[in-house]
Amino acid sequence: MSNSRRPLIAGNWKMNLNLKLGVDLANTIAKSAHSVDCDLLVCPPAQLLSDVARAIKGSPIKLGAQDCHANDEGAHTGDISAPMVRDIGCDFVILGHSERRADHRESDQIVAAKVEAAWRNGLTAIICVGETEAQRDGGETLSVVSSQIAGSVPSGATAENTVIAYEPVWAIGSGKTPSVADVAEVHAATRSAFAKRAGQAVADAVRILYGGSVKPANAREFMALEDVDGGLIGGASLNADDFLSIAASCP
């Protein structure tokens, strides 16, 4: 992790927790948020955003949504727009997560359009990239990630409006993790691919997170890598102690 990039630990709660459990979790994290030397972000399901926003008010924790539509308004039943999540109090939005790419068939072009919607509404986009197990076994990891960066990152990316998250699809929720050397290689390649889109100066400043079965036991070795600037945490973010322990592992 570079000293010039402040680490970010983001919790993606996915489709989990009811109102009470979500607010309790947010309150518990908020009580200890000042004890860690990194930026903290929680991304609850859409129906919990308002209540979690109230729970973390006055703490250093930022709020993020898990998705937004490419349009600011219109006839899009079941969707949520960037202005809506911004109005609730979000500063970030996760876009292009592998579960969205797979379950909702989101292409790089769709992701890029959502990123532009996030930017024009003052949101920082966390753009997710990563390869499937078949692609990994076929030796395609670097080409897949580079292609997703090229297609999903619109012109105009800066270190302020963009975060990249590398999440190998086969590691998400599986308990499997790539080696430290593999993560180092992919993150370096991701920064290089991002430089082709936004220039080297922006690439040197942008934060690149690692995600995929990160837990307290393995977080420190990942967070110590030069091009890893924090984590996008799934399952472990649903436990306050685990989430804060991962945050405390940032150098």
C-alpha positions as CSV (number, residue, x, y, z in Angstrom):
1,M,0.0,0.0,0.0
2,S,1.4,3.4,-1.0
3,N,1.8,6.1,1.6
4,S,0.3,8.5,-0.9
5,R,-3.0,6.7,-1.1
6,R,-5.2,6.6,2.0
7,P,-6.6,3.1,2.4
8,L,-10.4,2.4,2.0
9,I,-12.2,-0.5,3.6
10,A,-15.7,-0.8,2.1
11,G,-18.3,-3.2,3.3
12,N,-20.7,-4.6,0.7
13,W,-23.6,-6.0,2.7
14,K,-25.2,-7.4,-0.5
15,M,-28.8,-8.7,0.0
16,N,-28.5,-9.3,3.7
17,L,-29.9,-8.0,7.0
18,N,-33.2,-6.7,8.1
19,L,-33.8,-3.2,9.5
20,K,-32.8,-3.9,13.1
21,L,-29.7,-6.0,12.3
22,G,-28.5,-3.4,9.7
23,V,-28.9,-0.5,12.1
24,D,-27.3,-2.4,15.0
25,L,-24.3,-3.3,12.7
26,A,-23.9,0.3,11.6
27,N,-24.1,1.6,15.2
28,T,-21.5,-0.9,16.4
29,I,-19.1,0.0,13.6
30,A,-19.7,3.7,14.1
31,K,-18.7,3.5,17.8
32,S,-15.2,2.2,16.9
33,A,-14.7,4.0,13.5
34,H,-12.3,6.6,15.0
35,S,-9.9,3.8,16.2
36,V,-8.8,2.8,12.7
37,D,-6.5,4.8,10.4
38,C,-8.3,4.4,7.1
39,D,-11.5,5.4,5.4
40,L,-14.5,3.3,6.2
41,L,-17.5,2.8,3.9
42,V,-20.7,0.7,4.3
43,C,-22.9,-0.2,1.4
44,P,-26.2,-1.6,2.7
45,P,-29.2,-2.8,0.6
46,A,-31.3,0.0,-0.8
47,Q,-34.1,-0.3,1.7
48,L,-31.6,0.3,4.6
49,L,-29.8,3.3,3.2
50,S,-31.8,6.0,5.0
51,D,-31.7,4.3,8.4
52,V,-28.0,3.4,8.1
53,A,-27.3,7.1,7.1
54,R,-28.9,8.2,10.4
55,A,-27.0,5.6,12.4
56,I,-23.6,6.7,11.1
57,K,-24.3,10.4,11.2
58,G,-21.5,12.2,13.0
59,S,-19.0,9.4,12.5
60,P,-16.3,9.3,9.8
61,I,-18.0,6.4,8.0
62,K,-19.2,7.1,4.5
63,L,-22.3,5.6,2.9
64,G,-22.5,3.9,-0.4
65,A,-25.2,2.2,-2.6
66,Q,-24.8,-1.1,-4.3
67,D,-26.0,0.0,-7.7
68,C,-27.6,2.8,-9.6
69,H,-29.4,3.2,-13.0
70,A,-27.7,4.9,-15.9
71,N,-30.7,7.4,-16.2
72,D,-31.5,10.0,-13.6
73,E,-35.2,9.3,-13.7
74,G,-37.9,7.5,-15.8
75,A,-39.9,4.4,-16.2
76,H,-37.5,1.9,-14.7
77,T,-39.5,-0.2,-12.2
78,G,-37.4,-1.6,-9.4
79,D,-34.4,0.5,-10.1
80,I,-32.8,3.3,-8.1
81,S,-31.1,6.4,-9.6
82,A,-27.9,8.2,-8.8
83,P,-29.8,11.3,-7.7
84,M,-31.9,9.2,-5.4
85,V,-29.0,7.6,-3.6
86,R,-27.2,10.9,-3.5
87,D,-30.3,12.5,-1.9
88,I,-30.3,9.8,0.8
89,G,-26.7,10.7,1.7
90,C,-24.5,8.4,-0.3
91,D,-21.0,9.4,-1.4
92,F,-20.2,6.2,-3.2
93,V,-21.8,3.6,-5.4
94,I,-20.6,0.1,-6.3
95,L,-20.9,-0.5,-10.1
96,G,-20.1,-3.5,-12.3
97,H,-19.9,-6.0,-9.5
98,S,-19.6,-9.6,-10.9
99,E,-23.0,-10.5,-9.4
100,R,-24.6,-7.7,-11.4
101,R,-22.6,-8.6,-14.5
102,A,-23.7,-12.2,-14.2
103,D,-27.2,-12.0,-12.7
104,H,-28.3,-9.0,-14.7
105,R,-26.1,-9.4,-17.8
106,E,-24.5,-6.0,-17.3
107,S,-21.9,-5.4,-20.1
108,D,-18.9,-3.1,-19.8
109,Q,-21.0,-0.5,-21.8
110,I,-23.8,-0.6,-19.3
111,V,-21.4,-0.3,-16.4
112,A,-19.7,2.7,-18.1
113,A,-23.1,4.4,-18.5
114,K,-23.8,3.9,-14.8
115,V,-20.4,5.3,-13.9
116,E,-21.2,8.5,-15.9
117,A,-24.5,8.8,-14.0
118,A,-22.7,8.5,-10.7
119,W,-20.1,11.1,-11.7
120,R,-22.6,13.7,-12.9
121,N,-24.4,13.3,-9.5
122,G,-21.4,13.8,-7.4
123,L,-20.9,10.1,-6.5
124,T,-17.6,8.2,-6.4
125,A,-17.9,5.0,-8.5
126,I,-16.3,1.8,-7.2
127,I,-15.9,0.0,-10.5
128,C,-15.5,-3.8,-10.1
129,V,-13.4,-6.0,-12.3
130,G,-12.4,-9.7,-12.1
131,E,-12.1,-13.0,-13.9
132,T,-14.1,-16.2,-13.6
133,E,-12.4,-19.5,-12.6
134,A,-12.5,-20.7,-16.2
135,Q,-10.8,-17.5,-17.4
136,R,-8.2,-17.9,-14.6
137,D,-7.5,-21.5,-15.5
138,G,-7.2,-20.4,-19.2
139,G,-4.5,-17.9,-18.3
140,E,-6.8,-15.0,-19.2
141,T,-6.8,-13.1,-15.9
142,L,-4.8,-10.1,-17.0
143,S,-6.4,-9.7,-20.4
144,V,-9.9,-9.9,-18.9
145,V,-9.2,-7.3,-16.2
146,S,-7.5,-5.0,-18.7
147,S,-10.5,-5.4,-21.1
148,Q,-13.0,-4.6,-18.3
149,I,-11.0,-1.5,-17.3
150,A,-10.9,-0.3,-20.9
151,G,-14.7,-0.9,-21.4
152,S,-16.1,0.1,-18.0
153,V,-14.1,3.3,-17.2
154,P,-15.3,6.3,-19.2
155,S,-13.2,9.3,-20.1
156,G,-12.9,11.7,-17.2
157,A,-11.9,9.3,-14.4
158,T,-10.0,10.9,-11.5
159,A,-8.7,9.7,-8.2
160,E,-11.6,11.6,-6.6
161,N,-14.5,10.2,-8.6
162,T,-13.2,6.6,-9.1
163,V,-12.1,3.6,-7.1
164,I,-11.3,0.3,-8.8
165,A,-12.0,-3.0,-7.0
166,Y,-10.4,-6.2,-8.2
167,E,-12.5,-9.2,-7.2
168,P,-11.7,-12.6,-8.8
169,V,-15.2,-14.0,-9.3
170,W,-14.1,-17.5,-8.2
171,A,-12.9,-16.1,-4.8
172,I,-16.1,-14.2,-3.9
173,G,-17.8,-16.0,-1.0
174,S,-16.0,-19.2,-1.7
175,G,-13.3,-19.2,0.9
176,K,-10.7,-19.5,-1.8
177,T,-8.2,-16.7,-2.3
178,P,-5.5,-16.1,-4.9
179,S,-1.9,-16.1,-3.7
180,V,-0.3,-12.8,-2.5
181,A,1.9,-12.9,-5.5
182,D,-1.1,-13.3,-7.8
183,V,-2.9,-10.3,-6.2
184,A,0.2,-8.2,-6.5
185,E,0.5,-9.0,-10.2
186,V,-3.1,-8.4,-11.0
187,H,-3.2,-5.1,-9.1
188,A,-0.1,-3.8,-10.8
189,A,-1.6,-4.8,-14.2
190,T,-4.9,-3.1,-13.2
191,R,-3.1,0.1,-12.4
192,S,-1.3,-0.1,-15.7
193,A,-4.5,-0.6,-17.6
194,F,-6.1,2.3,-15.8
195,A,-3.2,4.5,-16.8
196,K,-4.1,3.9,-20.4
197,R,-7.6,5.2,-19.8
198,A,-6.8,8.1,-17.4
199,G,-3.1,8.8,-17.6
200,Q,-0.2,7.7,-15.3
201,A,-0.6,10.6,-12.8
202,V,-4.3,9.7,-12.2
203,A,-3.4,5.9,-12.1
204,D,-0.8,6.5,-9.5
205,A,-3.3,8.3,-7.3
206,V,-6.4,6.1,-7.8
207,R,-7.2,3.6,-5.1
208,I,-7.4,-0.1,-6.1
209,L,-9.2,-2.4,-3.6
210,Y,-8.9,-6.2,-3.3
211,G,-12.0,-8.3,-2.7
212,G,-12.7,-12.0,-2.5
213,S,-12.9,-13.9,0.8
214,V,-11.0,-11.3,2.7
215,K,-11.0,-11.9,6.4
216,P,-9.0,-10.9,9.5
217,A,-6.7,-13.9,9.1
218,N,-5.5,-12.9,5.6
219,A,-6.1,-9.2,5.4
220,R,-2.8,-7.9,6.6
221,E,-0.7,-9.7,3.9
222,F,-3.0,-8.3,1.2
223,M,-3.1,-4.8,2.6
224,A,0.7,-4.7,2.7
225,L,1.0,-5.0,-1.1
226,E,2.2,-1.8,-2.9
227,D,-0.8,-1.6,-5.3
228,V,-3.5,-2.7,-2.8
229,D,-5.2,0.3,-1.3
230,G,-7.8,-1.4,0.8
231,G,-10.6,-3.9,0.4
232,L,-14.1,-4.4,-0.8
233,I,-15.4,-6.8,1.9
234,G,-18.4,-9.0,1.5
235,G,-19.3,-11.6,4.1
236,A,-16.8,-10.3,6.7
237,S,-18.4,-6.9,6.6
238,L,-21.6,-8.3,8.2
239,N,-19.6,-8.9,11.5
240,A,-18.5,-5.6,13.1
241,D,-15.5,-7.2,14.8
242,D,-14.3,-8.8,11.6
243,F,-14.8,-5.6,9.5
244,L,-13.0,-3.5,12.0
245,S,-10.2,-6.0,12.4
246,I,-9.7,-5.9,8.6
247,A,-9.6,-2.1,8.8
248,A,-7.0,-2.3,11.5
249,S,-4.8,-4.4,9.3
250,C,-4.1,-1.4,7.0
251,P,-0.5,-0.3,7.4
